Amino acid sequence: MDPNEKFSFCEDGDRPICTYKTKTKFRPADRVWVLVPGTSTRAGPYTVAAVENGRYKLCDKNKRPTEDDRWLKEEELEFFYDDFE
């Protein structure tokens, strides 16, 4: 079975179906910038702490929640590349 699919039974007793996980650009532990709307400014970098349904929660380097602990959309984030790490 593909690791991206989940076998589900319908509550109405209908035939079982395969549902697929949402493909995401970022994974937990990835380092990202938060794009500030309407500007070319970025906040961070932060670490992706959680991923759920294509949305992300971030934490700082001390593992404290950031961005008011809200779920961020993928479009609000950009990969952080550090040439010195």
Secondary structure, DSSP 8 states (H G I E B T S, - for coil): --TTEEEE--TTS---EEEE----S--TT-EEEEE-TTSS-EEEEEEEEEEETTEEEEE-TTS-B-GGG--EEGGGEEE---TT-
